[in-house]
């Protein structure tokens, strides 16, 4: 598929179904794009669809089936949008660090395909507001889903969730206790963590 260069072509691209409940259009909105006027359209639509489909099928669909509707806060970023965000300190890493992350249509430096979305799980957000620990959902995902990386943020308890070939299996957070919760090599990385998420619904695939 060529990069969309007309309204009709972009409409057609947006209709690409990534999974049962998600379409490409769901992931194209960007505040940076809307305010700056920079196009948020992939240079390689086929790779973006392929990577986004794996993100949706393997991570977002199970989360939504289990916890109810999830909200997409930030997902696909074109190289131009991400670069502008990085240069203007708008919470975007450098492009090279975001390949196979928020930049779905580029392979990372190891040749891996990947895609990231920043999401909110309203069911869990309500629990956090009532005093729940962000680590409970982190450990639930770690034990149930084939994520590559997770990164939690204080506002709305939103988090980046990344699918990637050869997943890293690392969790970090800006919420206290901030830092790295787990990664390969840490003693807490393997085993069962179900004591953290008692009362959570069972995984629905």
N, C-alpha and C positions, 0 to 999 in steps of 0.2 A: 504494500500500500504506500502511495506517495504521501508526503506531508500535505495535509489539507491547506488549500490556499483560497478557498471560497466558503461562503456561508453554507452552501449545500454540502460541500465535501466535509466540513467540520461537523455538520449535523449528522451525516452518515457515520463519521468516525465516532461521535458520541454515542451512537446506537450500538456500538460493539458491546456484546454481552460478555462480561468477564466471568460471571458465575450465575447461579440461580437468581440472586437478588441484586446484583450489582452490574452497572453499565459504566463504560468508560467516562461518560459525562459526569458521573458522580465524583470523579477524582480530579477534574480539571480546574475547579475554582481556586483562585489564589488572590488574596488581598493585595499582594505586591503587584500582580498582573493588573488587577482592576484599577488600582490607584496610579501606577506608573505608566500604564498603557503598553506594557511589554507582553508580547504574545506568549501564552502558556500552552503551546502545541508541540508535541514531540517531533524531532527530526526523523526518527525511526519509529513510525506508528506500529509496525508489526512487532518490534521488540517490546515496546511499551505494553501492547495488548498481551503478549505472551507472559511477560513478567507480572503484570497486574492480575492476570488470570490465576497465577499460582498463589499470589498474595490473598486473593479473594477466596479461592476454593479451599486452601489449606488453613487459613487463619481467620479471615473475617467472617466467612459463613459459619464455621463452628461457634465463634464467639456470639454472633447474632442469634443463632439457633438456641444457644444455651441461656443467654442473659437477656434476650430481647434486643430491640433495635439499638444499633450503635450509630454514633454520629461521626462523620468525617470532618476533621478540623483542617488538615493539610495533607496533601498526598503528592500527586505528580507535580514536578517542577521542571520546566524547560531549562536548558543550560543558561539561557539569557536571564530568566527570572531568578534562578538560584544565584547566579553571579552578581546580579544587582543586589539581591538580599544580603549576600556576604559582604560586598563592598560598602554597603550602607548600614551594616550591623543590625540586620533585621532577623537575627536568629537563624541564619543559614550558614552551614559549613562551606568550605571551598568546594568547587565543583568536583574536583578529583576525589574528595572524601565522600561526596554524595552520589557518585556513580554506583548504580545498582542499589541505591538508597532512595532518596526522593527523586533522583533523576533516573527514571525507569528505563530510558531508551539508550543507556550506555552500560557496557560491561565494566566491572571494577578492574583494578590493576592486576587481579589474578584471573581475569577472564570469566568471572562469575556473573550470571544474571541475577537480578534482584529487584525488589520494590518495597517501598516503605509508605505507610500511612500513619498520620497522627490521628488518633481516635479518642472518643469519649464513650464510656459504657455507662449510660445513665443509671442503670441498676446499681452499679458499684459506686458511682459518684454519690448517690444518696447514702450509701452505707458509710463512705468516708466522712461525709458531713455529720453523720451520727457517731463518729469516733473510730471507725474501722481503720486498720493499718494498710497502707498501699501495698505492703509486701504480701498480703493475702492473695490478691489477684495475680501478682507477679509469680508467686509460687504455683498457683493453679495453672497458669499458662505454661510455666516451665514443665510441669508434670504431665500436661495433656496435649500440647500443640507443638508442631515442628518449626518454631520461630527461630530466627537467627539472632536478632538483638531486640531488646526492649529498653526504652528510656522514659521514665516517668517525670511528669512536671506538676508543680503545685496547683496551677489553675485548672479547676474542674477534674483534677486527677487524670488529665489527658496523658496519653503516652504514645510514643513512636513504637510501632510494631513492624518489624522487617522480616520478609521472607527472602532467603537467598540460597542459591546453590551452595553446598558445603557450609551449612549454617555454623555460626560462631557459638551460639548458645551462651550469650552474655546479657546480664541485666544491670542497668545503671539507673540512678535517680537523682533528681534535684530536690526531692522531698526528703525531709529528715526521717531516718538516718540516711543522709546523702552519700553518694559514691557508688562503688560497685557492690551489688548484692551477691552476685555469683558469676563465675566464669570457669571454663575448664581448668582443672588443677587445684581449685579451692575445695576444701574438705566438704563443704555443704552442697557441692554441685550435683552429686548423685544421690540416689535413695529416694525415699518417700517424704513428702513435705505436707501431708494431708492435715497435720495438726494446725497448720496455718489457715486452712480454708474450710473448717467445719461449718456446716450449714449452707455451703454453696451448692447450686444445682449440679447434677451430674452432666457430663459432657453429652451434648446432642450433636451428632454428625449429620 
